[in-house]
């Protein structure tokens, strides 16, 4: 694996290997940096130094738990909003100010702001969408919740040696019924702590345990239990795609026959180039039911992946929506009182369905 340069940042072979490993799974063990060192052939101290540098360069955004929103009782959706071009940045700032908005991008489409919103069990999702549509002075807004999940989990090949036609190392997601768990106060405490960005120290989980007034072993065991129960999808790193060299971020959307949506959905999910794949509702002005996110080093690499998908599936009716500006990208913060405060301040009676 040769060294690569991204802008002014040089990534050597071990940088690339470390980034490839931690975005899939960061070790849930008492000394995670030592475990990573064994994996890539370095000392614990060397891995920590490497990690700090990649964090300082803003290639690593954070390492924390990735929870199943629905199993925690939250409701979420992708939302597309069309606003006047001269007001896009202003409108996006209004949307990003909501505590439940985790992703917010400008895309090259008539619906020019694409955002994800999650709200806790006591709040109504449509009410918050209506309030944000009003506050940002949107021309039209479409709510696009997940009807079926085929794949979730960004697996960026930082070395950029994988063929865009390669099959995914992550299996397609076979959805099982997901009902909200009845969490204990102790479990909520673990969620609150594990959703925070990991500190760079030899025993970071011991520090978390101290803040909770429990033992390191108890916290690590609880974290594995949350994974087993399906409440936590995984504990992993989120990378800054562009800083890691993935300058082309495209949402591929596909119009498919309704009775074959699952067939095509699982096919699309099978591509390594596709990080997320969902079925979503259609509208008269939005006929695309399948969504597949593609991250690549260039538009040419995106188009290479799309051409191969077309070749193997026979699908033709599609759009590629590139993100042209990132307004917000964070992980959802659960059990945060900011949701209620936002609703008290901004929601009007007319916003409620």
ZATISE-633067 format. One line per 8 residues: number of its first residue (from 1); their letters; for each residue y, x, z of C-alpha. Coordinates in Angstrom, 1 decimal. Each point is the difference from the previous one (the first is absolute). Layout:
N
NUM) A) Y X Z | ... $
This chain:
353
1) XXXXXXXX) 0.0 0.0 0.0 | 3.1 1.9 -1.2 | 3.4 -0.1 1.8 | 2.5 -2.5 -1.2 | 3.7 -0.3 0.2 | 1.7 -3.4 0.6 | 3.8 0.4 -0.4 | 0.8 2.9 2.3 $
9) XXXXXXXX) -3.2 -0.5 2.1 | -3.0 2.2 -0.5 | -3.4 -1.4 1.0 | -2.8 2.5 0.2 | -3.7 -0.9 -0.2 | -0.4 -0.7 3.7 | 3.2 -2.1 0.1 | -1.5 -2.2 -2.8 $
17) XXXXXXXX) -3.4 -0.1 1.8 | 1.6 -1.0 3.3 | 2.0 -2.8 -1.7 | -3.0 -1.3 -1.8 | -2.0 -0.2 3.3 | 2.5 -1.5 2.3 | 1.1 -2.9 -2.2 | -3.6 -1.2 0.0 $
25) XXXXXXXX) -0.8 0.5 3.6 | 1.7 2.0 2.8 | -2.6 1.0 2.7 | -0.1 -2.3 3.0 | -1.2 2.7 2.3 | 1.6 1.7 3.0 | 1.1 3.1 -2.0 | 0.6 -1.3 -3.5 $
33) XXXXXXXX) 1.8 3.0 -1.4 | -3.0 2.2 1.0 | -2.3 -2.4 -1.8 | 2.2 0.2 -3.1 | 0.0 3.8 0.3 | -3.8 0.0 -0.1 | 0.2 -2.2 -3.1 | 2.4 2.2 -2.0 $
41) XXXXXXXX) -0.9 3.4 1.5 | 3.0 0.8 2.2 | 0.8 0.3 3.7 | 1.4 -2.9 2.0 | 3.3 1.7 0.3 | 0.2 0.7 -3.8 | -0.7 -3.6 -0.8 | 2.7 -1.2 2.4 $
49) XXXXXXXX) 2.5 2.4 -1.6 | -1.0 -1.2 -3.4 | 0.3 -3.6 1.1 | 3.4 0.5 1.5 | 1.3 1.7 -3.2 | -1.3 -2.9 -2.1 | 1.6 -2.5 2.4 | 3.3 2.0 -0.1 $
57) XXXXXXXX) -0.1 -0.1 -3.8 | -0.4 -3.8 0.3 | -3.3 0.1 -2.0 | -1.8 -1.6 3.0 | 1.8 -3.1 1.1 | -2.1 -0.7 3.1 | -3.5 -0.1 1.4 | -0.9 -3.2 1.9 $
65) XXXXXXXX) -2.3 -3.0 0.0 | -0.2 -2.3 -2.9 | -0.8 -3.5 1.3 | -1.3 -3.1 -1.7 | 3.1 -2.2 0.2 | -1.9 -3.2 -0.2 | -2.4 0.9 2.8 | 2.9 0.7 2.3 $
73) XXXXXXXX) 1.1 -3.6 -0.7 | 2.9 1.0 -2.3 | 0.8 -1.7 -3.3 | 1.2 2.1 -2.9 | 0.8 -0.1 -3.7 | 1.4 1.9 -2.9 | 3.3 -1.7 -1.1 | 1.9 0.4 -3.3 $
81) XXXXXXXX) 3.7 -0.8 -0.1 | 2.3 -0.1 -3.0 | 3.7 0.9 0.7 | 2.9 0.8 -2.2 | -0.2 3.6 -1.1 | 3.3 1.0 1.5 | -1.1 -1.2 3.4 | -3.5 1.5 0.2 $
89) XXXXXXXX) 0.7 2.7 2.5 | 2.0 -2.4 2.2 | -2.7 -2.6 0.0 | -2.7 2.6 0.7 | 1.9 1.2 3.0 | 0.0 -3.6 1.4 | -3.8 -0.3 -0.6 | -0.7 3.5 1.5 $
97) XXXXXXXX) 1.8 -0.9 3.2 | -2.8 -2.5 0.9 | -2.4 1.6 2.6 | -3.0 -1.4 -1.8 | 0.8 1.5 -3.4 | -2.1 3.1 -0.4 | 0.4 0.7 -3.7 | 2.9 -0.7 -2.3 $
105) XXXXXXXX) 0.4 1.3 -3.5 | 2.2 -0.5 -3.1 | -2.2 -0.5 -3.0 | 0.8 -0.2 -3.7 | -0.5 -3.8 -0.5 | 2.0 -3.2 0.1 | -1.3 -0.3 3.6 | 1.7 3.2 0.9 $
113) XXXXXXXX) -0.7 0.2 3.8 | -3.6 0.1 1.3 | -0.6 0.0 3.7 | -2.7 -0.7 2.5 | 0.5 -2.1 3.1 | -2.1 -0.5 3.1 | 0.7 -2.4 2.9 | -1.7 -0.5 3.3 $
121) XXXXXXXX) -2.1 -3.1 0.9 | 2.9 -1.9 1.6 | 2.2 0.4 -3.1 | -0.3 -1.8 -3.4 | -0.1 2.2 -3.0 | 1.6 -2.4 -2.5 | 2.9 -0.6 2.4 | 0.7 3.8 0.1 $
129) XXXXXXXX) -0.3 0.2 -3.8 | 2.4 -2.9 -0.4 | 2.5 1.6 2.3 | -0.1 3.3 -1.8 | 0.3 -1.7 -3.4 | 3.2 -1.7 1.3 | 1.4 3.1 1.7 | -0.5 2.3 -2.9 $
137) XXXXXXXX) 1.3 -2.7 -2.4 | -3.1 0.2 -2.2 | -0.1 -1.9 -3.3 | -3.7 -0.7 0.3 | -2.8 1.1 2.3 | -3.8 -0.1 -0.4 | -2.4 0.3 3.0 | -3.1 1.8 -1.1 $
145) XXXXXXXX) -2.5 0.2 2.9 | -3.4 1.6 -0.3 | -2.5 -2.5 -1.1 | -2.8 2.6 -0.2 | 0.0 3.7 0.8 | -2.1 2.2 -2.2 | 1.2 3.4 1.2 | 2.4 1.5 2.4 $
153) XXXXXXXX) 0.6 3.6 0.9 | 2.1 2.6 -1.7 | -2.1 3.1 -1.0 | 2.5 2.3 -1.8 | -1.7 3.0 -1.7 | 2.7 2.5 1.0 | -1.6 2.6 -2.1 | 0.3 -2.3 -3.1 $
161) XXXXXXXX) -3.3 1.1 -1.4 | -1.8 -3.3 0.0 | -0.2 -1.9 -3.3 | 2.1 -3.2 0.0 | -3.2 -1.7 -1.2 | -2.0 1.2 3.0 | -1.8 -2.5 2.2 | 1.4 -0.4 3.5 $
169) XXXXXXXX) -1.3 1.9 3.0 | 0.9 -3.1 2.0 | -2.4 -2.9 -0.6 | 1.4 -3.4 -1.2 | 0.8 -2.2 3.0 | -2.5 -2.9 0.4 | 2.0 -2.4 2.1 | -1.6 -1.7 3.0 $
177) XXXXXXXX) 1.7 -2.8 1.9 | 2.9 1.4 2.0 | 1.1 -2.0 3.0 | 2.6 1.0 2.5 | -1.4 1.8 3.0 | 0.8 -1.2 3.6 | 1.4 3.3 1.3 | 0.1 1.0 3.6 $
185) XXXXXXXX) 3.1 1.5 1.5 | -1.9 3.4 0.1 | -0.8 -0.2 -3.7 | 3.6 -0.9 -0.8 | 1.0 3.2 1.9 | -2.3 2.0 -2.1 | 1.4 -1.5 -3.2 | 3.6 0.7 1.1 $
193) XXXXXXXX) -0.9 3.7 0.7 | -2.2 0.6 -3.0 | 2.6 -1.4 -2.5 | 2.4 2.8 1.0 | 0.3 3.2 -2.0 | -2.4 2.7 1.3 | 1.6 2.9 1.9 | -0.9 3.5 -1.1 $
201) XXXXXXXX) -1.8 1.5 3.0 | -3.6 1.1 0.6 | -0.9 -3.2 1.9 | 2.3 -2.7 -1.3 | -2.3 -2.8 1.2 | 0.2 1.3 3.6 | 3.8 -0.5 -0.2 | -0.5 -3.6 -1.2 $
209) XXXXXXXX) -2.5 -0.7 2.8 | 2.4 1.4 2.6 | 2.7 -2.5 -1.2 | -2.5 -2.8 0.3 | -1.3 1.1 3.4 | -3.5 0.5 -1.2 | -2.3 2.9 -1.0 | -0.2 1.8 -3.3 $
217) XXXXXXXX) -3.7 -0.9 -0.3 | 0.9 -3.7 0.6 | 2.7 0.0 -2.7 | -2.2 1.7 -2.6 | -2.8 -2.3 0.8 | 2.3 -3.0 -0.3 | 1.3 1.2 -3.3 | -3.5 0.3 -1.4 $
225) XXXXXXXX) -0.6 -3.5 1.3 | 3.0 -1.4 -1.8 | -1.5 1.5 -3.2 | -3.4 -1.5 0.7 | 1.5 -3.4 0.6 | 2.0 0.2 -3.2 | 3.3 -0.2 1.7 | 0.9 3.5 -1.1 $
233) XXXXXXXX) -0.8 0.9 -3.6 | 0.3 3.7 0.6 | 2.1 2.6 1.7 | 1.6 2.1 -2.7 | 3.1 1.6 -1.5 | 2.5 -1.7 -2.3 | 1.5 2.4 -2.5 | 3.3 -0.1 -1.7 $
241) XXXXXXXX) -1.3 -0.5 -3.6 | 2.9 1.5 -1.7 | 0.3 3.0 2.3 | -3.7 0.6 -0.5 | 0.5 0.1 -3.8 | -0.8 -3.6 -0.9 | 3.2 -0.9 -1.7 | -1.4 -3.0 -1.9 $
249) XXXXXXXX) -0.7 -3.0 2.1 | -1.0 -3.0 -2.1 | -1.1 -3.5 0.9 | -2.4 -1.1 -2.7 | -0.3 -3.7 -0.3 | -2.6 -1.8 -2.1 | -0.4 -3.5 -1.4 | -3.7 -0.9 0.2 $
257) XXXXXXXX) -2.2 -3.1 -0.6 | -0.2 -1.8 3.4 | -3.8 -0.2 0.0 | -0.3 3.8 -0.5 | 2.7 1.2 2.4 | -2.6 1.4 2.4 | -1.8 1.9 -2.7 | 3.1 1.6 -1.3 $
265) XXXXXXXX) 1.3 0.6 3.6 | -3.0 2.0 1.0 | 0.1 2.0 -3.3 | 3.7 0.8 0.6 | -0.7 1.0 3.6 | -2.7 2.5 -1.2 | 2.6 2.3 -1.5 | 1.1 3.0 2.1 $
273) XXXXXXXX) 3.5 -0.3 -1.5 | 0.3 -3.5 1.6 | 0.9 0.2 3.7 | 0.3 -3.7 0.7 | -1.4 -3.0 -1.8 | 0.6 -3.7 0.8 | -0.2 -3.5 -1.4 | 3.3 -1.9 0.5 $
281) XXXXXXXX) 1.3 -3.4 -1.1 | 1.5 -0.7 -3.4 | 3.1 -2.0 -0.9 | 1.3 -1.4 -3.3 | 2.3 3.1 -0.2 | -2.6 2.3 1.4 | -3.4 -0.2 -1.7 | -1.5 3.2 1.5 $
289) XXXXXXXX) -2.7 -0.5 2.7 | -1.4 3.5 0.3 | 2.1 2.8 1.5 | -1.0 3.7 -0.1 | 2.2 2.7 1.5 | -0.1 3.3 -1.9 | 1.5 3.3 1.3 | 0.1 2.9 -2.4 $
297) XXXXXXXX) 1.9 3.2 -0.6 | 1.6 -1.4 -3.2 | 0.4 -3.1 -2.0 | -2.3 1.6 -2.6 | -2.8 0.1 2.7 | 0.7 -3.6 0.9 | -0.3 -1.1 -3.6 | -3.2 2.1 -0.3 $
305) XXXXXXXX) -1.5 -2.0 2.8 | 1.2 -3.4 -1.4 | -1.4 0.9 -3.5 | -3.4 0.7 1.5 | 0.1 -3.3 2.0 | 0.8 -1.8 -3.2 | -2.8 1.8 -1.9 | -2.7 -0.8 2.6 $
313) XXXXXXXX) 1.0 -3.5 1.0 | 1.4 -1.4 -3.3 | 3.1 -1.3 1.9 | 3.2 0.1 -1.9 | 2.6 -2.3 1.5 | 1.6 2.2 2.7 | 3.3 1.4 1.2 | 0.8 3.4 1.6 $
321) XXXXXXXX) 2.8 -0.3 2.6 | 1.2 3.5 1.0 | 1.8 0.4 3.3 | 3.4 1.5 -0.8 | 1.3 0.1 3.6 | -1.6 0.0 3.4 | 2.0 -1.9 2.6 | -2.5 0.0 2.8 $
329) XXXXXXXX) -3.6 1.1 0.7 | -1.3 -0.1 3.6 | -3.1 -1.4 1.7 | 0.3 -3.4 1.6 | 0.8 0.1 3.7 | -2.1 -2.5 1.9 | 0.9 -1.8 3.2 | 3.7 0.9 -0.4 $
337) XXXXXXXX) 2.6 -2.4 1.5 | 2.3 0.9 -2.9 | -1.6 -2.8 -2.0 | 1.1 -2.7 2.4 | 3.5 1.5 0.3 | 0.4 0.0 -3.8 | -1.1 -3.6 -0.3 | 2.4 -1.1 2.8 $
345) XXXXXXXX) 2.9 1.7 -1.7 | -0.7 -0.9 -3.7 | -2.2 -3.0 -0.5 | 1.7 -3.4 -0.6 | -1.6 -3.4 0.3 | 0.2 -0.4 -3.8 | -2.3 3.1 -0.4 | -2.9 -1.7 1.6 $
353) X) -2.4 -1.7 -2.4 $
